[in-house]
Amino acid sequence: MIKIDDKLVEHLSKLSRLTFEDSERLKEDLQKIIDYFEILAEVNTEEIEPMYTPIEEPCELRKGEPRKFENAQKIIENFPEKDDKLIKVPGIYG
């Protein structure tokens, strides 16, 4: 049984480069998760075939046919910032 303690939380904090304001709550939540996985580990799955998706029927996609949108100007009018027909967005490289 894995026990979540202050040492483990500190180690996870260093690995993730995160700080935790409420480490007691984090310890409780992590312990609940670990306890639940230990319950799941007790279940005998020897004779059960792996399930790769819960969806049994194949998903049919619609045909990807291009179509003309008549009201593009209305959408362009709603842009917060624009340059002709282009949307202006904040830069990501500072």
C-alpha positions, -999 to +999 in steps of 0.1 A: +000+000+000+014+034-010+012+061+017+011+097+006+032+118+030+049+152+031+081+138+016+063+124-015+043+157-020+076+176-018+092+152-043+062+156-067+064+194-063+101+194-073+094+170-103+065+190-115+080+224-107+047+233-090+039+247-056+009+235-036-009+259-013-030+233+005-007+203+007-029+186+033-058+185+009-035+174-019-023+145+003-059+135+011-070+136-026-039+117-038-044+091-011-081+086-022-069+081-058-043+056-048-067+037-025-092+035-054-066+021-078-057-005-052-094-016-051-094-018-089-062-039-088-080-066-067-105-072-095-098-104-114-095-096-151-079-128-163-107-139-186-117-105-198-107-094-233-092-059-234-115-031-245-099-005-267-129+017-270-163+018-253-180+025-287-190-007-304-205+007-336-181+025-360-187+062-362-198+074-396-184+107-406-203+131-428-190+137-463-164+166-463-179+186-492-170+223-494-198+248-493-200+285-497-208+305-466-228+335-476-225+356-445-187+358-440-189+396-437-211+394-406-185+372-389-156+395-399-176+424-383-175+406-350-137+403-348-123+423-319-093+433-340-089+429-377-068+438-407-090+436-438-104+401-437-078+387-412-082+383-374-055+401-354-043+380-324-017+387-297+018+374-305+030+344-287+068+351-289+067+383-268 
